[in-house]
Amino acid sequence: MDYCIEVADLAYQFRDGTPVLRNIALRVPQGAIYGFLGPNGAGKTTTLRLITGLLRMQTGAVRMLGQSFREHRLEVLRQTGCLIESPAIYEHLSAVENLLVLQRIYQCPKSDMMEVLQTVGLAAVASKKAGQFSLGMKQRLALAMAMLHRPKLLILDEPTNGLDPNGIIEMRELLKKINREQGTSILISSHLLPEVERLATHIGVISQGRMVFEGSLEQLSGLRQQVRGYLLDTTNNAAALELLVARNVQVVADAGRIQVPALPVAAIAELNSHLVQRGIGVFGIQPVKNDLETIFMDLIQS
Ligand SMILES: Nc1ncnc2c1ncn2[C@@H]1O[C@H](COP(=O)(O)OP(=O)(O)OP(=O)(O)O)[C@@H](O)[C@H]1O
């Protein structure tokens, strides 16, 4: 598989000496939407700032678009669009004038400006001052600015921060469209699992400066299929609890039901007959599967 970002052994500490990143390794497949997920303070922004050259790397190696970032920094950045920290939008200029500033730097055709405004859904307000834009429109403009030079790769740090639910959906659909129609690979950070789950094809989870998971969305969902335990419904929960505890089963009473651990099915069947033989009716045995939120919490707490 070809990767558009390959990071190995990335570590970082700020001046106060506290390590913020430890041995970060991540690989973003070409054409992927890679959700870089982690709670506040996990190290997402620091990682993105390092791999885009906004912070000077201390240790580790970064390859982007098949080239060493250290050796081909400008070439790599020319093919990359970034939205990290607050976008540099001039509020007194219109959307198209904001793009004009960059068009002069990139020397790209002027027609690209309207095209990119069309893509982000701002063509109708191209001449409106950016200062009069809503937060969602400003984010779209920032995305247009990051995309003007037709990058192969977009790196976006929490682009939905502060947006309302509708704005979040619009941004998600927009990123999917850009990925699908232009083949742009996207690395997007977020602390919201449901958001990433609906958007990403691949996921990396960072917690306390370490990667704790990396894989496809299917692999993450595969963890969901695993059974966490079984819920028992019985005619006499109090007596059933007593019998199970006497057999050293780690039981949890859960809203009027009894939860037992994910024992092998033969052991669950044996517990069932043990209860039935002692006069307790068992009228329900239901597997409890992981939900993605629990998997995420397990990963970041492990
Ligand atoms: N300039 C700095 N000096 C010292 N420590 C810093 C600096 N910037 C960030 N940190 C620390 O580095 C750690 C990682 O911060 P970072 O901003 O990378 O996390 P994050 O995952 O992006 O969090 P958030 O979702 O809140 O933006 C935090 O503990 C933060 O306090």
The ligand as an SDF file (V2000), in Angstrom:
LIG
                    3D

 31 33  0  0  0  0  0  0  0  0999 V2000
    3.7750   25.7350   23.8000 N   0  0  0  0  0  0  0  0  0  0  0  0
    3.6240   24.7820   24.7150 C   0  0  0  0  0  0  0  0  0  0  0  0
    4.4250   24.7370   25.8200 N   0  0  0  0  0  0  0  0  0  0  0  0
    4.2970   23.7590   26.7460 C   0  0  0  0  0  0  0  0  0  0  0  0
    3.3910   22.7590   26.6710 N   0  0  0  0  0  0  0  0  0  0  0  0
    2.5670   22.7570   25.6070 C   0  0  0  0  0  0  0  0  0  0  0  0
    2.6320   23.7640   24.5750 C   0  0  0  0  0  0  0  0  0  0  0  0
    1.6880   23.4830   23.6410 N   0  0  0  0  0  0  0  0  0  0  0  0
    1.0530   22.3620   24.0660 C   0  0  0  0  0  0  0  0  0  0  0  0
    1.5700   21.9200   25.2320 N   0  0  0  0  0  0  0  0  0  0  0  0
    1.1620   20.7240   25.9860 C   0  0  0  0  0  0  0  0  0  0  0  0
    1.3100   19.6040   25.1510 O   0  0  0  0  0  0  0  0  0  0  0  0
    0.2640   18.6620   25.3690 C   0  0  0  0  0  0  0  0  0  0  0  0
   -0.3820   18.3140   24.0610 C   0  0  0  0  0  0  0  0  0  0  0  0
   -1.0340   19.4580   23.5570 O   0  0  0  0  0  0  0  0  0  0  0  0
   -1.7530   19.4580   22.1300 P   0  0  0  0  0  0  0  0  0  0  0  0
   -2.2490   20.8450   21.8840 O   0  0  0  0  0  0  0  0  0  0  0  0
   -0.8590   18.8400   21.1380 O   0  0  0  0  0  0  0  0  0  0  0  0
   -2.9850   18.4650   22.4170 O   0  0  0  0  0  0  0  0  0  0  0  0
   -4.2880   18.2140   21.5600 P   0  0  0  0  0  0  0  0  0  0  0  0
   -4.4740   16.7380   21.5010 O   0  0  0  0  0  0  0  0  0  0  0  0
   -4.2100   18.9350   20.2680 O   0  0  0  0  0  0  0  0  0  0  0  0
   -5.4150   18.8400   22.4790 O   0  0  0  0  0  0  0  0  0  0  0  0
   -6.7120   19.7270   22.1040 P   0  0  0  0  0  0  0  0  0  0  0  0
   -7.7310   18.7650   21.5680 O   0  0  0  0  0  0  0  0  0  0  0  0
   -7.1000   20.2820   23.4420 O   0  0  0  0  0  0  0  0  0  0  0  0
   -6.2850   20.7750   21.1300 O   0  0  0  0  0  0  0  0  0  0  0  0
   -0.6760   19.2980   26.3830 C   0  0  0  0  0  0  0  0  0  0  0  0
   -0.3790   18.7660   27.6520 O   0  0  0  0  0  0  0  0  0  0  0  0
   -0.3300   20.7570   26.3180 C   0  0  0  0  0  0  0  0  0  0  0  0
   -0.5390   21.3690   27.5650 O   0  0  0  0  0  0  0  0  0  0  0  0
  1  2  1  0
  2  3  1  0
  2  7  2  0
  3  4  2  0
  4  5  1  0
  5  6  2  0
  6  7  1  0
  6 10  1  0
  7  8  1  0
  8  9  2  0
  9 10  1  0
 10 11  1  0
 11 12  1  0
 11 30  1  0
 12 13  1  0
 13 14  1  0
 13 28  1  0
 14 15  1  0
 15 16  1  0
 16 17  2  0
 16 18  1  0
 16 19  1  0
 19 20  1  0
 20 21  2  0
 20 22  1  0
 20 23  1  0
 23 24  1  0
 24 25  2  0
 24 26  1  0
 24 27  1  0
 28 29  1  0
 28 30  1  0
 30 31  1  0
M  END
$$$$
